[in-house]
């Protein structure tokens, strides 16, 4: 698959990948919560990596928006950008919670 075809076809929808990234980060941080009690940097690191991935996917969607390219591609880029930013906000809130609360208090 050529780079231009990839850019035209899939990049506008890249922001929607933020949803699975958010879900994977949430589950991975939950499954590793026992280990996070011993090493408090694991859950925040997972959230920061997920936030970087979701913002990167949102940027790919944003960079694919071109007013002269056609309405379908601009619509897809706008939807991808909005979805990616929405998932990034959710991941950011979980990251802030992971930095503040370690979940080990009983």
VENNORKA-V348184 format. One record per residue. N is the residue number from 1. RES is the residue in one letter. SS is DSSP state (~ for helix, > for strand, _ for the rest). Layout:
((N;RES;SS) (N;RES;SS))
This chain:
((1;X;_) (2;X;_) (3;X;~) (4;X;~) (5;X;~) (6;X;~) (7;X;~) (8;X;~) (9;X;~) (10;X;_) (11;X;~) (12;X;~) (13;X;~) (14;X;~) (15;X;~) (16;X;~) (17;X;~) (18;X;~) (19;X;~) (20;X;~) (21;X;~) (22;X;~) (23;X;~) (24;X;~) (25;X;~) (26;X;~) (27;X;~) (28;X;~) (29;X;~) (30;X;~) (31;X;~) (32;X;_) (33;X;~) (34;X;~) (35;X;~) (36;X;~) (37;X;~) (38;X;~) (39;X;_) (40;X;_) (41;X;_) (42;X;~) (43;X;~) (44;X;~) (45;X;~) (46;X;~) (47;X;~) (48;X;~) (49;X;~) (50;X;~) (51;X;~) (52;X;~) (53;X;~) (54;X;~) (55;X;~) (56;X;~) (57;X;~) (58;X;~) (59;X;~) (60;X;~) (61;X;~) (62;X;~) (63;X;~) (64;X;_) (65;X;_) (66;X;_) (67;X;_) (68;X;_) (69;X;_) (70;X;_) (71;X;~) (72;X;~) (73;X;~) (74;X;~) (75;X;~) (76;X;~) (77;X;~) (78;X;~) (79;X;~) (80;X;~) (81;X;~) (82;X;~) (83;X;~) (84;X;~) (85;X;~) (86;X;~) (87;X;~) (88;X;~) (89;X;~) (90;X;~) (91;X;~) (92;X;~) (93;X;~) (94;X;~) (95;X;~) (96;X;~) (97;X;~) (98;X;~) (99;X;~) (100;X;~) (101;X;_) (102;X;_) (103;X;_) (104;X;_) (105;X;_) (106;X;_))
